[in-house]
Amino acid sequence: MAREEFDHDLQQLEAELVLLGALVESSIFNALNAIKNRDLALSEKVIEDDDLIDDKRHFVEDACMDLIRREAPVASDLRRIISALHIAGELERMGDYAEGIAKISLMMGPEPPLKELVDIPAMGERAVHMLKQSLDAFLTRDETTARDEALAIGPDDDEVDDLYRKVRVDLLALMKADPANVERGTYLLWAAHNVERIADRATNIAERVVYQATGDRVRVGAGKEERVFETPG
């Protein structure tokens, strides 16, 4: 019976982590839509909703610590809990980046962006897709799925990096052409940087998912997996 209760509590913990992920996904999409459409009210909502993300992260952390304290788990069970703890932190930081984009949107005011926003939202869509893949793999706890999803995320992160470089080149060219563009161009550079960091955090989650499922610590990038070292158990 004790094992059944422990499994139930673990499943509840992971369900809360998925809810946290859903809050973060919504925050990212809202922040990008707000800056693209100059929706200042939506920007304000993203900032307000960041408190919900912080609260959920703290709830997950407390649940992790309570399970460790009560059950003293070992091996794969402990990896599941520690991974959930780590992923919650990554998700909270992703929420912070979304909040940062919303604050940039408010700084821009009602003025239209320097250029039509296409690449930055595309970066965001790819980053959220990476996050969804990582969390889906986390829930399966299957070694093959974890590795396959991690390998798939590497090229996605490269795509986000390529788009980020393109955004920088395009914006810097506009800023050099006319000094009046510098302020609005800088705002968009900040926003693009936040999206690029969101994708990096999704990659961190993918690496943690591999650790949870296999005990191996890996670095993922460019469609390949590099083993750092293997953890027994």
VENMOKA-V9706 format. One record per backbone hydrogen bond with DSSP energy under -1.0 kcal/mol. NH is the residue of the N-H (numbers start at 1). CO is the residue of the C=O. If there is no record, write none. Layout:
# VENMOKA-V9706
((NH:CO) (NH:CO))
This chain:
# VENMOKA-V9706
((5:1) (6:2) (7:3) (8:4) (9:5) (10:6) (11:7) (12:8) (13:9) (14:10) (15:11) (16:12) (17:13) (18:14) (19:15) (20:16) (21:17) (22:18) (23:19) (24:20) (25:21) (26:22) (27:23) (28:24) (29:25) (30:26) (31:27) (32:28) (33:29) (34:30) (35:31) (36:32) (37:33) (39:34) (40:38) (43:39) (44:40) (45:41) (46:42) (47:43) (48:44) (49:45) (51:48) (53:49) (54:50) (55:51) (56:52) (57:53) (58:54) (59:55) (60:56) (61:57) (62:58) (63:59) (64:60) (65:61) (66:62) (67:63) (68:64) (69:65) (70:66) (71:67) (72:68) (77:74) (79:75) (80:76) (81:77) (82:78) (83:79) (84:80) (85:81) (86:82) (87:83) (88:84) (89:85) (90:86) (91:87) (92:88) (93:89) (94:90) (95:91) (96:92) (97:93) (98:94) (99:95) (100:96) (101:97) (102:98) (103:99) (104:100) (105:101) (106:102) (107:103) (108:104) (109:105) (122:118) (123:119) (124:120) (125:121) (126:122) (127:123) (128:124) (129:125) (130:126) (131:127) (132:128) (133:129) (134:130) (135:131) (136:132) (137:133) (138:134) (139:135) (140:136) (141:137) (146:142) (147:143) (148:144) (149:145) (150:146) (151:147) (152:148) (153:149) (154:150) (157:153) (158:154) (159:155) (160:156) (161:157) (162:158) (163:159) (164:160) (165:161) (166:162) (167:163) (168:164) (169:165) (170:166) (171:167) (172:168) (173:169) (174:170) (175:171) (176:172) (177:173) (178:174) (181:178) (182:179) (185:181) (186:182) (187:183) (188:184) (189:185) (190:186) (191:187) (192:188) (193:189) (194:190) (195:191) (196:192) (197:193) (198:194) (199:195) (200:196) (201:197) (202:198) (203:199) (204:200) (205:201) (206:202) (207:203) (208:204) (209:205) (210:206) (211:207) (212:208) (213:209) (214:210) (215:211) (217:229) (219:226) (221:224) (224:221) (226:219) (228:217) (229:217) (231:215))
